[in-house]
Amino acid sequence: MDKKTRIIRAVLKVISKKYFGEVTLDEIAEEAELAKGTLYLYFKDKEELFLQSVLFVIDCMKGSVEKNYDEKDGFFTSCEKIIKSSVWLFKKNPEYAGIIFILHNPNIVKNRQRFFEEIHLKKTELYEFLVDLVEKGKKSTEVRKDLKTEEIAFFFMSLFFDLIFRSISPGLKREKKISSQGSVYNAMNIFKNGVLLRKE
C-alpha cells in the first residue's frame, strides 16, 4: 500500500471511530504510522485530505461495481450484484464508514461548494454507468419503456447509497432484526415489483 493510500485509510479509520469532535493531523499521522510532515507531501491541508478520502471511497465503490458487472447478466441481476458487491466492500473495510461523518458534517471544510461539486462529479460517473444499464434493460424488455431512463437511474442510485449507509450505520448494526442481506433482498423486490397490489 502506498503512503497516500495509507494516509487516506488512516483518516477514514480515525473518523469512523470518533464520529464527532475535531480530528487532528497528529491523530491521522499516528494512525498511518507516518510523520506529520509527510501528510503535507501528499495533501496541502486537512480540507484536501477529507475531500480525497471521500473521492477514494467513491472510486473504490465504482471499481467494485465495474468488477462485478457482467454484460451477459440481465438488468435486475446486474442491479443486485452492484448493491451486494458494494455492501460487501464496506463490510470488508469498516473504516470506510468515515465517509458518512465527512458528508454529514459539511462544516469541517471551508470551501463547501468546491467540496461538494467535486464529489458530485465523481458520483456522476456512477450515474452515467447506471443510465447505460437502464437503457440496456429497456432494449431487453426487462424495464418499462414508458419510464424515463434518467429517473430510474437516479432512483436506483439513491437506493444504492441508502443500502450501503444503512449497512454500516452503528445504530442499525446493533438492531438484530436488520441484516444487510435481508435489506438488499427487500429493496430489490420493491424496486423490481413495486408496491402496487395487482388484482387478479
Contacts in CASP RR format, 6 or more apart in sequence:
PFRMAT RR
TARGET T0000
AUTHOR 0000-0000-0000
METHOD contacts of the structure
MODEL  1
MDKKTRIIRAVLKVISKKYFGEVTLDEIAEEAELAKGTLYLYFKDKEELF
LQSVLFVIDCMKGSVEKNYDEKDGFFTSCEKIIKSSVWLFKKNPEYAGII
FILHNPNIVKNRQRFFEEIHLKKTELYEFLVDLVEKGKKSTEVRKDLKTE
EIAFFFMSLFFDLIFRSISPGLKREKKISSQGSVYNAMNIFKNGVLLRKE
1 9 0 8 1.000
3 32 0 8 1.000
3 34 0 8 1.000
3 38 0 8 1.000
3 41 0 8 1.000
3 42 0 8 1.000
4 42 0 8 1.000
5 56 0 8 1.000
6 32 0 8 1.000
6 33 0 8 1.000
6 34 0 8 1.000
7 28 0 8 1.000
7 32 0 8 1.000
7 34 0 8 1.000
7 38 0 8 1.000
7 39 0 8 1.000
7 42 0 8 1.000
7 43 0 8 1.000
7 49 0 8 1.000
8 49 0 8 1.000
8 52 0 8 1.000
8 53 0 8 1.000
8 56 0 8 1.000
9 32 0 8 1.000
9 95 0 8 1.000
10 28 0 8 1.000
10 29 0 8 1.000
10 31 0 8 1.000
10 32 0 8 1.000
11 23 0 8 1.000
11 28 0 8 1.000
11 49 0 8 1.000
11 50 0 8 1.000
11 53 0 8 1.000
12 53 0 8 1.000
12 57 0 8 1.000
12 95 0 8 1.000
12 96 0 8 1.000
12 97 0 8 1.000
12 98 0 8 1.000
12 99 0 8 1.000
13 31 0 8 1.000
13 95 0 8 1.000
13 98 0 8 1.000
14 23 0 8 1.000
14 27 0 8 1.000
14 28 0 8 1.000
14 31 0 8 1.000
15 23 0 8 1.000
15 98 0 8 1.000
15 101 0 8 1.000
15 102 0 8 1.000
16 94 0 8 1.000
16 95 0 8 1.000
16 96 0 8 1.000
16 97 0 8 1.000
16 98 0 8 1.000
16 101 0 8 1.000
18 101 0 8 1.000
19 98 0 8 1.000
19 101 0 8 1.000
19 170 0 8 1.000
20 101 0 8 1.000
23 46 0 8 1.000
25 36 0 8 1.000
25 39 0 8 1.000
25 46 0 8 1.000
26 36 0 8 1.000
28 39 0 8 1.000
28 49 0 8 1.000
29 35 0 8 1.000
29 36 0 8 1.000
29 37 0 8 1.000
29 38 0 8 1.000
29 39 0 8 1.000
32 38 0 8 1.000
32 39 0 8 1.000
39 49 0 8 1.000
43 49 0 8 1.000
43 52 0 8 1.000
47 108 0 8 1.000
47 109 0 8 1.000
47 110 0 8 1.000
47 111 0 8 1.000
47 115 0 8 1.000
50 102 0 8 1.000
50 108 0 8 1.000
50 109 0 8 1.000
50 115 0 8 1.000
51 109 0 8 1.000
51 115 0 8 1.000
51 118 0 8 1.000
51 119 0 8 1.000
53 98 0 8 1.000
53 99 0 8 1.000
53 102 0 8 1.000
54 99 0 8 1.000
54 102 0 8 1.000
54 103 0 8 1.000
54 119 0 8 1.000
55 118 0 8 1.000
55 119 0 8 1.000
55 122 0 8 1.000
57 96 0 8 1.000
57 99 0 8 1.000
58 119 0 8 1.000
58 122 0 8 1.000
58 123 0 8 1.000
58 126 0 8 1.000
59 122 0 8 1.000
60 89 0 8 1.000
60 93 0 8 1.000
60 96 0 8 1.000
61 86 0 8 1.000
61 89 0 8 1.000
61 126 0 8 1.000
61 164 0 8 1.000
62 122 0 8 1.000
62 125 0 8 1.000
62 126 0 8 1.000
62 129 0 8 1.000
64 85 0 8 1.000
64 86 0 8 1.000
64 88 0 8 1.000
64 89 0 8 1.000
65 82 0 8 1.000
65 85 0 8 1.000
65 86 0 8 1.000
65 126 0 8 1.000
65 129 0 8 1.000
66 129 0 8 1.000
67 85 0 8 1.000
68 81 0 8 1.000
68 82 0 8 1.000
68 84 0 8 1.000
68 85 0 8 1.000
69 78 0 8 1.000
69 81 0 8 1.000
69 82 0 8 1.000
70 78 0 8 1.000
70 81 0 8 1.000
73 81 0 8 1.000
74 136 0 8 1.000
74 137 0 8 1.000
74 140 0 8 1.000
74 142 0 8 1.000
75 133 0 8 1.000
75 134 0 8 1.000
75 136 0 8 1.000
75 137 0 8 1.000
75 140 0 8 1.000
75 142 0 8 1.000
75 143 0 8 1.000
76 142 0 8 1.000
76 188 0 8 1.000
76 191 0 8 1.000
76 192 0 8 1.000
78 133 0 8 1.000
79 133 0 8 1.000
79 156 0 8 1.000
79 188 0 8 1.000
79 191 0 8 1.000
80 184 0 8 1.000
80 188 0 8 1.000
82 160 0 8 1.000
83 159 0 8 1.000
83 160 0 8 1.000
83 163 0 8 1.000
83 164 0 8 1.000
83 184 0 8 1.000
83 187 0 8 1.000
83 188 0 8 1.000
84 184 0 8 1.000
86 160 0 8 1.000
86 164 0 8 1.000
87 163 0 8 1.000
87 164 0 8 1.000
87 167 0 8 1.000
87 180 0 8 1.000
87 184 0 8 1.000
89 96 0 8 1.000
90 96 0 8 1.000
90 97 0 8 1.000
90 164 0 8 1.000
90 167 0 8 1.000
90 168 0 8 1.000
91 167 0 8 1.000
91 168 0 8 1.000
91 180 0 8 1.000
94 168 0 8 1.000
96 168 0 8 1.000
97 168 0 8 1.000
100 165 0 8 1.000
100 168 0 8 1.000
100 169 0 8 1.000
102 108 0 8 1.000
103 119 0 8 1.000
106 112 0 8 1.000
106 115 0 8 1.000
106 116 0 8 1.000
109 115 0 8 1.000
123 157 0 8 1.000
126 157 0 8 1.000
127 153 0 8 1.000
127 154 0 8 1.000
127 157 0 8 1.000
130 153 0 8 1.000
130 156 0 8 1.000
130 157 0 8 1.000
131 149 0 8 1.000
131 150 0 8 1.000
131 153 0 8 1.000
133 153 0 8 1.000
134 143 0 8 1.000
134 149 0 8 1.000
134 152 0 8 1.000
134 153 0 8 1.000
134 156 0 8 1.000
135 149 0 8 1.000
137 143 0 8 1.000
138 144 0 8 1.000
138 145 0 8 1.000
138 149 0 8 1.000
143 152 0 8 1.000
155 191 0 8 1.000
156 191 0 8 1.000
159 187 0 8 1.000
159 191 0 8 1.000
163 180 0 8 1.000
163 183 0 8 1.000
163 184 0 8 1.000
163 187 0 8 1.000
166 172 0 8 1.000
166 178 0 8 1.000
166 180 0 8 1.000
166 183 0 8 1.000
167 173 0 8 1.000
167 180 0 8 1.000
167 183 0 8 1.000
172 178 0 8 1.000
END
